[in-house]
């Protein structure tokens, strides 16, 4: 077998493979004999059909099968031994053709998409900002209010106030306030605090059971009303809705005292409002680390991609996507989605280069430790914070046997190690942003 690589340019090449009878005869004859043993033809006992008859009836199929197997093995070996960095897999050249009925010597041609060469180094000369959420008094107050509300007492007062949650019937009415036959009707919860239209909010305050009010100009609250009524915004703009109060609930917030501290953190763990607020401050700082890392990583990835300015074999990759996608897609879809795909592939190539260059590895024991922590956190969320060791180990074992979950664990740990590599290599300037400003950027 003769394999020759011809470079077209830095990103594309062609592999030409010539196969002669000497390359495939032994495999072909062996395959014929195996076929002979299992083939069943009228007039012959199983396994006793003459080889010539097997060859005449099944020879072409067997030959094609054996040559395809040879090609697959030989191409993989050639690419591996010659350390050719390819993208995807070789694609048969579209104008390549062989006649298995008459030829004994064959030539096959395969297009290769070559990975771009990279010379990417990380340096302390590169400067990045690392943004953190500013845990100020305003943010702490919001979380104190959350705890007070979450651990508060639900009461059912006589008349509604601006922070009450109402239960009632929504009924479509006309301009005169008459019920529209066959119109909108739904019983649901209504949170007064989520109503933006001042006139409608005023109407909802002071209601008693069975009181009715008509809500108009609903476009101001289209998003919220869509959630509770499941009506499109354009439909809501045309409607007037009568609301009839059936029931109302009010949460009386818990007092900030020792009873609240003990309910949240356990008896005697927090003993003053100052300790309570400091504990919330610590928890928020930890809670937002993942968001800060994600924002930092997004900016680093965008910067490195821009500086690397990698080129890819576009035509080859589009062909490859069309040929290998499990779901049928059109050329138009490939063209539309190619930019996103190519950016993802470029970063994957850069990431692999960095992991290799800087010898970043994730040992199996780290994966097990990571999975164990995840399992414990999951148990805690479901009220099993003190699950026994045997139960935890059984769940960890189950996760470790799931290939998809293990792959996700490795991906997450490699991401974490890359982030640490960037933090330890680049010159980092830490900056605090108020909560709203931090999260207004969609890349956050």
C-alpha positions in Angstrom: 0.0 0.0 0.0 1.3 3.4 -1.0 0.2 6.6 0.9 1.3 10.0 -0.2 0.4 13.3 1.4 0.1 16.4 -0.9 -0.2 19.8 0.8 -2.6 22.2 -0.9 -1.9 25.0 1.5 -1.2 25.4 5.3 -4.8 24.3 6.2 -5.6 21.7 3.5 -4.0 18.5 2.2 -4.9 15.4 0.1 -4.0 11.9 1.0 -3.6 9.6 -2.0 -3.8 5.9 -1.2 -2.9 3.2 -3.8 -3.9 -0.4 -3.2 -2.6 -3.3 -5.2 -3.8 -7.0 -5.1 -0.8 -7.9 -3.0 -2.1 -5.6 -0.3 -5.6 -7.1 0.0 -5.5 -10.6 -1.5 -4.7 -12.4 1.8 -7.4 -10.5 3.8 -9.9 -11.0 0.9 -9.3 -14.8 0.6 -9.6 -15.2 4.4 -12.9 -13.2 4.4 -14.2 -15.4 1.5 -13.5 -18.6 3.6 -15.3 -17.1 6.6 -18.3 -16.3 4.4 -18.2 -19.7 2.9 -18.7 -21.3 6.4 -21.8 -19.3 7.2 -23.5 -18.8 3.8 -26.6 -20.7 3.0 -27.5 -21.5 -0.6 -30.1 -23.9 -2.1 -28.7 -27.3 -3.1 -25.7 -27.1 -0.7 -25.3 -27.9 3.0 -24.4 -25.0 5.2 -20.7 -24.3 5.0 -20.2 -26.4 1.8 -21.0 -23.9 -0.9 -18.0 -23.8 -3.3 -15.7 -20.8 -2.9 -16.1 -19.8 -6.5 -19.9 -19.5 -6.1 -19.5 -17.5 -2.9 -17.0 -15.3 -4.8 -19.3 -14.8 -7.7 -22.3 -13.9 -5.6 -20.7 -12.0 -2.7 -17.2 -11.3 -3.9 -17.6 -7.6 -4.7 -19.4 -6.9 -1.4 -16.6 -8.7 0.6 -13.9 -6.9 -1.4 -15.4 -3.5 -0.7 -15.8 -4.3 2.9 -12.2 -5.5 3.4 -10.7 -2.6 1.5 -12.7 -0.1 3.5 -11.4 -1.7 6.7 -7.9 -1.6 5.4 -8.3 2.1 4.4 -9.6 3.0 7.8 -6.8 1.3 9.7 -4.0 2.5 7.3 -5.2 6.1 7.3 -5.4 6.2 11.1 -1.9 4.7 11.4 -0.4 7.0 8.8 -1.8 10.1 10.4 -0.8 9.0 13.9 2.8 7.9 12.9 3.4 11.1 10.9 1.9 13.3 13.7 -0.4 15.1 11.3 -2.7 17.4 13.3 -6.1 17.2 11.6 -9.5 18.6 12.2 -12.3 16.0 12.2 -11.6 13.0 10.0 -10.4 12.5 6.4 -13.2 13.0 3.8 -13.3 11.0 0.6 -12.6 13.3 -2.3 -15.8 14.1 -4.1 -14.6 13.3 -7.6 -12.7 10.1 -6.6 -14.1 6.9 -8.2 -13.1 3.2 -8.4 -14.7 0.4 -10.4 -14.7 -2.7 -8.2 -16.2 -4.8 -11.0 -13.2 -4.5 -13.3 -10.2 -2.9 -11.5 -7.7 -4.9 -9.4 -5.6 -1.8 -8.5 -7.3 1.1 -6.8 -6.6 4.7 -5.8 -8.4 6.6 -3.1 -8.1 10.3 -2.4 -9.0 11.9 0.9 -9.3 15.6 1.8 -7.7 16.6 5.1 -8.4 19.7 7.1 -5.2 20.6 9.0 -5.1 22.3 12.4 -3.5 25.7 12.3 -0.1 26.1 13.9 -0.1 28.0 17.2 2.5 29.9 19.1 0.5 31.2 22.0 2.3 32.1 25.3 0.8 33.6 28.4 2.6 36.5 29.9 2.5 38.7 33.0 2.7 41.6 30.6 -0.9 41.0 29.7 -3.3 42.8 32.0 -6.9 41.9 32.9 -9.5 43.1 35.3 -11.1 40.7 37.7 -14.5 41.9 38.6 -16.2 41.1 41.9 -19.7 41.9 43.2 -19.5 44.7 45.8 -21.2 43.3 48.9 -22.5 46.6 50.2 -25.1 47.3 52.9 -27.8 47.6 50.2 -27.2 44.0 49.0 -26.9 42.7 52.6 -30.2 44.4 53.5 -31.9 42.7 50.6 -30.7 39.3 51.9 -31.7 40.1 55.4 -35.2 41.0 54.0 -35.2 37.7 52.1 -34.5 35.7 55.3 -37.1 37.7 57.3 -39.7 37.0 54.6 -38.7 33.4 54.1 -39.0 32.7 57.8 -42.0 35.0 58.4 -45.5 34.1 59.2 -48.4 34.0 56.7 -51.6 35.7 57.7 -54.9 36.3 55.9 -56.0 39.9 56.6 -59.3 41.4 55.8 -58.1 44.0 53.2 -55.2 44.0 50.8 -52.0 46.0 51.0 -49.3 46.8 48.4 -47.1 43.8 49.2 -49.9 41.2 49.4 -50.4 38.1 47.2 -53.9 37.8 46.0 -55.9 34.8 44.8 -58.7 35.7 42.4 -60.5 35.3 39.1 -59.5 37.2 36.0 -62.4 37.7 33.6 -62.4 39.5 30.2 -64.9 42.4 30.1 -65.9 45.0 27.4 -65.6 48.8 27.6 -68.8 49.0 29.6 -67.5 46.4 32.2 -69.7 43.5 30.9 -68.3 40.0 30.8 -67.3 38.9 27.3 -69.0 35.6 26.5 -66.2 33.0 25.7 -63.5 35.5 26.7 -60.5 35.1 29.0 -61.1 33.5 32.4 -58.5 32.2 34.8 -58.1 31.8 38.5 -54.5 32.5 39.6 -52.2 34.3 42.1 -51.5 38.0 41.7 -48.5 39.6 43.4 -49.4 43.3 43.8 -45.7 44.3 44.2 -45.1 43.1 40.6 -47.7 45.4 39.1 -46.1 48.5 37.5 -49.2 50.4 36.3 -49.9 52.9 39.1 -53.6 53.1 38.5 -54.1 49.4 38.4 -51.9 48.9 41.6 -54.1 51.5 43.4 -57.2 49.6 42.5 -55.8 46.4 43.9 -55.1 47.9 47.3 -57.8 47.9 50.0 -59.8 45.0 48.4 -61.8 42.6 50.5 -63.1 39.2 49.6 -65.5 39.2 46.6 -64.6 42.8 45.7 -64.2 43.4 41.9 -62.1 45.9 40.0 -61.4 46.4 36.3 -57.7 46.5 35.2 -57.0 48.5 32.0 -53.9 49.6 30.1 -52.2 46.2 30.6 -49.2 46.8 28.3 -47.2 48.1 31.3 -47.4 44.7 32.9 -47.5 42.5 29.8 -44.4 40.5 30.9 -45.8 39.6 34.3 -49.4 39.1 33.2 -48.1 36.8 30.4 -46.5 34.6 33.1 -49.7 34.3 35.2 -52.3 34.3 32.4 -50.3 32.8 29.6 -51.5 35.4 27.1 -49.3 37.0 24.4 -48.4 40.7 24.9 -50.4 41.8 21.8 -53.5 40.1 23.1 -53.1 41.7 26.6 -52.9 45.2 25.0 -56.4 44.8 23.6 -58.0 43.6 26.9 -59.7 44.9 30.0 -59.8 42.4 32.8 -62.0 42.2 35.8 -60.3 40.9 38.9 -62.5 39.3 41.7 -60.7 38.7 45.0 -61.2 35.3 46.5 -58.4 35.2 49.0 -55.3 37.1 50.1 -52.1 36.3 52.0 -49.6 38.5 53.7 -46.2 37.6 55.1 -45.4 39.2 58.4 -41.6 39.3 58.3 -39.7 37.6 61.1 -37.9 39.8 63.6 -34.1 40.0 63.4 -33.4 38.3 66.7 -31.8 35.1 68.2 -34.8 33.0 67.1 -34.2 33.9 63.4 -30.4 33.3 63.7 -30.9 29.9 65.2 -33.5 28.9 62.6 -31.1 29.7 59.8 -27.6 28.7 61.1 -28.4 26.5 64.1 -28.6 27.1 67.8 -25.9 29.5 69.2 -23.9 29.8 65.9 -24.8 33.4 65.4 -25.4 35.6 68.5 -25.9 39.2 67.3 -27.2 41.2 64.3 -23.6 42.3 63.6 -22.5 38.6 63.4 -25.6 37.8 61.3 -24.8 40.6 58.7 -21.1 39.6 58.6 -22.1 36.0 58.0 -24.3 37.1 55.1 -21.4 39.2 53.8 -19.1 36.2 53.8 -21.6 33.9 52.1 -22.4 36.4 49.4 -18.7 36.9 48.7 -18.3 33.1 48.2 -21.5 32.8 46.2 -20.4 35.3 43.6 -16.9 33.8 43.0 -18.3 31.6 40.2 -19.8 34.6 38.5 -16.6 36.5 38.8 -14.6 33.6 37.4 -17.0 33.2 34.5 -16.8 36.9 33.6 -13.0 36.8 33.8 -12.8 33.7 31.7 -15.1 35.1 29.0 -12.9 38.2 28.7 -9.7 36.2 28.6 -11.1 33.8 26.0 -12.3 36.7 23.8 -8.9 38.4 24.1 -6.8 35.3 23.3 -9.0 34.4 20.3 -8.6 37.9 18.9 -4.8 37.9 19.5 -4.3 34.4 18.1 -6.3 35.2 14.9 -6.4 31.6 13.9 -7.5 30.5 10.4 -9.4 27.3 9.7 -10.1 25.3 6.6 -13.6 26.7 6.2 -14.7 24.7 3.1 -13.5 21.4 4.5 -15.2 22.0 7.8 -18.5 22.9 6.2 -18.3 19.7 4.2 -17.4 17.8 7.4 -20.4 19.3 9.2 -22.8 18.3 6.4 -21.3 14.8 6.2 -21.2 13.9 9.9 -24.2 15.7 11.5 -26.6 13.1 12.9 -29.6 15.3 12.1 -30.0 16.3 8.5 -29.0 19.9 8.0 -28.8 22.1 5.0 -25.9 24.1 3.5 -27.8 27.2 4.5 -27.9 26.1 8.2 -24.2 25.3 8.1 -23.4 28.8 6.7 -25.6 30.4 9.3 -24.1 28.5 12.3 -20.5 28.2 11.0 -19.1 31.4 12.7 -20.3 30.1 16.2 -18.9 26.7 15.4 -15.6 27.9 14.2 -15.1 30.2 17.3 -15.8 27.2 19.5 -13.4 25.0 17.6 -10.7 27.7 17.7 -11.0 28.0 21.5 -10.9 24.2 21.8 -7.6 24.1 19.8 -6.2 26.9 21.9 -7.3 25.3 25.1 -5.7 22.0 24.2 -2.5 23.8 23.3 -2.4 25.6 26.6 -3.2 22.5 28.6 -0.3 20.7 26.9 2.1 23.6 27.0 1.6 24.4 30.6 1.3 20.7 31.6 -2.2 21.1 33.1 -3.6 17.8 34.3 -6.6 16.6 36.3 -5.8 13.4 38.3 -8.6 10.9 38.8 -8.6 11.5 42.6 -9.5 15.1 42.0 -12.4 14.0 39.9 -13.6 11.7 42.7 -13.2 14.4 45.3 -15.2 16.9 43.1 -18.0 14.4 42.5 -18.1 13.6 46.2 -18.6 17.2 47.1 -21.3 17.5 44.4 -23.1 14.5 45.8 -23.0 15.9 49.4 -24.3 19.3 48.2 -27.1 17.5 46.4 -28.0 15.5 49.5 -28.0 18.7 51.6 -30.4 20.5 49.2 -32.8 17.6 49.8 -32.6 17.8 53.5 -29.9 15.0 53.9 -26.9 17.1 55.0 -25.9 14.3 57.4 -26.2 11.4 54.9 -24.1 8.4 56.1 -20.8 7.6 54.4 -22.1 4.4 52.7 -25.0 6.3 51.1 -22.6 9.0 49.8 -20.1 6.4 48.5 -22.9 4.5 46.6 -24.0 7.7 44.9 -20.5 8.7 44.0 -19.9 5.3 42.5 -23.0 5.6 40.4 -21.9 9.0 39.1 -18.4 7.8 38.3 -19.9 5.0 36.2 -21.8 7.6 34.1 -19.6 8.6 31.1 -21.4 11.8 30.5 -21.2 13.0 34.1 -17.5 12.1 34.3 -16.8 14.1 31.1 -18.7 17.1 32.6 -16.6 16.8 35.8 -13.4 16.7 33.9 -14.5 19.7 31.7 -15.4 21.7 34.8 -12.1 20.9 36.6 -10.0 21.7 33.5 -11.8 25.1 33.3 -11.0 25.7 37.0 -7.4 24.9 36.4 -7.2 27.2 33.4 -8.7 30.0 35.3 -6.1 29.5 38.1 -3.4 29.4 35.4 -4.6 32.7 34.0 -4.9 34.3 37.5 -1.4 33.2 38.4 0.2 34.3 35.1 -1.5 37.5 34.0 -1.3 40.8 35.8 -4.7 41.1 37.5 -6.4 44.2 38.7 -9.3 43.5 41.0 -12.4 45.7 40.7 -15.6 45.8 42.6 -18.9 46.6 40.9 -22.4 47.1 42.4 -24.6 44.1 41.9 -26.8 45.6 39.2 -23.8 46.9 37.2 -22.0 43.5 37.5 -24.9 41.6 36.1 -26.1 44.0 33.4 -23.5 42.7 30.9 -24.9 39.6 29.2 -21.4 38.1 29.2 -21.5 37.9 32.9 
